[in-house]
């Protein structure tokens, strides 16, 4: 018997309410229904992975993700997880249309492997650190609600806040930024702000918005994906003129995408999300960014603490992430499954 072979497992879905409705330029939701896979190796070790349904890709429901995971489990039964690189490549070959499911299976395989070996996943990735600080996301709420949420987050010790902008009502977006700036003044602090456009701007509109935000006193440290993902030439134009560095998020769904962004000069920061890249390809994107002298960000979807854990291991293991947006667990209520880390406000510490 090979104790490292995939013997079986289970796939299931579960729903967790959000503490507050999550609102972006692309839609809103008050709960998340995710698909999870638990792999069992012949030697008894188990590993978990999780795929979050998305506001952006509405056709990828939890049920569709679960179906993809069941297909992977059936076809890869008997594979040796020690052959992680070829296994991960096979997962993505079999599941190109459901990246969150492919990433979840890959996470479960590495989780099972490291547990079978008695090695912490963070050490598999290099073991650079055991803790990190994250921002907190403020949805595209009305300005008074955003201001109140910002004040609460600042009381809890968050030093960087991400604000969802890029909606159809750009004046409301600006009022949301103003409300957060004023919340900081009331607390006697000036938090760093990541302005997340969710592909909702034109290049000229984004430039105007950033300039107006700075005039309000915003300490804008990053503008995330202001333009539609394919408009790299326009993003390069904006990047050359923007007073705030640009981050590519939706534009980076593969290492090939990352290379195209870098060659176009379309961003100063690449946002790695395990849910869209998986673990192995996240390492490739990180290597490309570092080779090009660009900064790294790590983000998430709406994974529970359990589903977010591989991203925490990756970020701590590699180290060197200039921007950390691993806050999905903080946005969900307490019924969510537990993960491999402890949260204290902005600080995540691996258990």
N, C-alpha and C positions, 0 to 999 in steps of 0.2 A: 504493500500500500504506500502510495506517495502522499505524505501528510500535507503537501502544498497544493494538491489538485483540488479544483472546485468540485465539491460533491453535490451541492444543491443550494437551496436558499428560498427566500420568499420575497414577493413584491406586494406592496400595499400602498394605499393612499390614506391621507389624513388631512384634516382641516384645522387650522389655528386662526382665531380671530386676531385682527390687528388692534392695537390699543386705540388708534385713531385711523380714520380712512386715509389710505395712501393715494395721493393725487399727483399726477404728472401731466405734462403737455399731451401725453398719449392716452390717458384714461385714468380710471380710479378703481379701487377695490377696498373692501372692508374686512376681507379675510383672505387667507391664502390656502389653497388646496394643493398639496405637494405629493409627489410619488417617491417612495423609498424602496431601496433594495438592500436586503441583508444576505450576504454570501456566507456559506459554510464550507470550510475546507475539510478534507478527509481527516486531518489530524485534530479537528475540533475547533480551530480558531475561526472567528467570525469577523466580518467587516461590514460597515454600513456606508451607504451613499444616498444622497437625496437630490431630487430634481424639482425645482420650483416652477409652477406655472407662471406665465408671463403676461403682463399687460400688453407688451409690444407684439408678441407672436401668439395671438389669440387661438390659433388652430392647435397649438401645443397645450392642450388641456392636461390635467393630471391623469385622466384616463388614457390619453394618447401616449403620455410619457410612461405610464405603467405598462401599457401594451408593448412598447419598445423595450423596456427593461426585461419583460418576460421572454421576449424573443432572444435577447442577448443571453439571458440565463440558460435558456434551452440549448442554444448553439455553442456556448462556451463551456458547458459542463465537461469536466475532465481536464481542462487546461491547467497548467502549472503556473501559479501566480509569481513564482520566482523569475519567470521569463516575462517580466513586467513590460519592457519596451515593446516586444512584438505583440503581446496581448493587448496593450493600449492601442497600437496601430490597428489591430484587427477590430477592436471595439468601434473605432471611428470609421473604419471601412464599412462595417455592417450597419452603422447607424448615422449616416451623414445628415439626415433631415431632422434629427432630434438631438441637437447638441447637449441639451441639459441631461437627457437620459444617458448619452454616451459618457458624459463627465461623471454622472452619479455612479455608473458601473465601474469606471476607472478608479474613482475614490474608494469604492467598496473593496475592490481588488487590492489596492495598496494598503488600506486599513487592515484587511485580513492578513496580508503578507507581513507587515511590520509587527502585528500582534503575534503571529506565529513565530517570528524570529526573536521576539522579545526586545524589539528596537522601537523607540518612540518615533513617530512619523516626522517630527520636527528635526530629529537627527538624520533621518534619511535625506532630508533636503539641505543639510549642512549644519544645523544646530547653532545658527548665529546668535539667537536670543530666545528667551522664554516668555517675553511679554511685549506688548506694543500698545500704542495709543490710537484710538480711532475717532473719527468725526461722528456727528449725528445728523441725520437727514431730516429736513423740514419740508413737508409736502407743499404742493401749490395751493395752500389754504388762503382764505381771506387774510388781509394784513393783520387785523387784530389777533386772530388765532395764531398766526405765525409768530407774532411778537411775543405772545404769552408763552408759546412753546419754546422760543429761543431763551426767554428769561429763565424758564424752568431748567433747560439744558445747561445754562451757564451756572445756575445754582448747584447743579450736580457735578460741575467741574469740567465740562467739555470746553475745549479751547479752540475747536474748529467746527463749523457748522456748514452743512451742504444745503443749499436752497434750490428747490425746483423752480425753474423759470422756463421761458420759451413757450408759454401758452399763447393762445390767440389774443389775449388781452395783455399787451406789453406794459400798459400803464399799471395794471394790477400787479404784474410781476415786479415793477419798480417800487410800488408801494410796499410789497412784501419785503423787499430788500431794505427799504427805509425802516420798516417796523423792526427788523432784526438789528439794524444799526442802533436804533433808539433803545432797544432792550439792552444792548451792550453798554450803552452810556448810563442807563439806570443802574447797572451792576458795577459800573466803574471799570469795565474791561473793553477791549477791542478784539473780538474773536476773528480768527481767519475765516474767510468765507469762500466756499467753492460754489460757483454759480453753474448749475447743471441745466443746460439748454435743451436736452433731450431732442436734438435735431430740429428745434422749433424756430430757428432764426435764418435770415439771409445773412450774408457776410457783412453788408453795410449796416443792417439792423443790429447785428451782434456788436459791431464796433460802437455804434451809438449807445447801445444799452450799457456796455461796459464803461464807457466814458461817463455816462450819467450816474452809474452806480458809484464810481469813484468820487464824483462830486458830492454825493450824499455822505461821504465819509466811510464807505465800505472798505474794509481791508480785504479786498478780493485777491486770493492767492492762486486761484485757478478758475478757468472757464472750461467746463466739461462738455464735449460734443455739442457745440452750438448749431452746427449745420448738418443736413442730411448726410448719411454715412458715406455715400459715393462721391460727394463733391469735394474731392481732395484738392483740386486746383484752387477753388474758392477758399478752402480752409488754409491753404498755403498763403494766399493773398492776405487773409485775416491775420494769420500768425505773424506775418512780417510787420503788421501795423498795430496789433493789439497791445494795449498797456498791461494786459494780464496774460500769462501763459495759457496755451490751449492744451487740453487733454483729449485724446482720441479714445472713445469707448465703443460705441456701436460700430465704428469704422474698423475695429480690430476683432474679427471673429476667427482669425487663423494667423499662423506665422506669416503666411503669404500676404495677408492684409496688412500686418504690421510692417513688413518690408515696403509695401507700396506707400504707406503713410510716411515712413521715414524718407524714402526716396523723393517724395513730393514736397517734403518740408512742411507737412500739414499739421504737426503738433510737436510740442516740447515734452509731452508726457504721454506715456502709453498706459491705459487702464487695463489691467489683467483681471479677468473674471473667470474663475474656475468653471462656472456654469456654462460658459460659452466656449471655453478653450480646452477644458480638461486640465489635468496636472502636467502631463508630459509636454503638451504644446504651450502651456504657460511658461515652462522653463525655457522653451525656444524663444518665446516673445521677450522674456526678461533678458536673455542673452543678446538678442538683436538690439534692444534698447540700450543696454550697457555698452555694446560695441559702438553704437552711434553717439554715445555721450548724452543720451536723453534720460529723463527721470522716469521712475516707475510709480504707479498707483495700483492699489488692489481694491476691488469692489466686490459686490455680491448682488444677489437677486433678493428673494424673500425666503431664504432658507431658515429653518429653525436653528437653534444652537447646535444641535447634532449635525445638521447639514452644513453649517458654517465652519465646523471644526477643521476640515482639510484645508480651507483657505487660511485659517489662523496658523496651522502647522506650516504651510507653504511660506507665508509672509515672515514668520519668525525664523524658519529654517534658512531661507535665503538672506533675509535682512536687506537693508538698503532701500526700503520703500519710502519715498518722500511723502506720499499721501496714502492714508489708510481709511477706507470707507467700508468697514466690516461692522455694520450696525443692525443687520436684519433682526437679530435676536432681541435687540432693545426695542424694536418696533412691534414685536409680537407679544401676546399676553403670556402669562405664566404657565399655561397648559402645554406649552411646546416641549418636545423632547430635549433632554439635557445633552450638553456637548462635552468636549475634552478640555474646556477652559472655564475660568471664573471671570465674571465681569464685575468691576467696581467702577461705575461711571464710565469714563473714557478709556480705562485700562483693561485690557484682556490679558490674562495670565494663564498659560497652559498648566493643566493639572499634573 
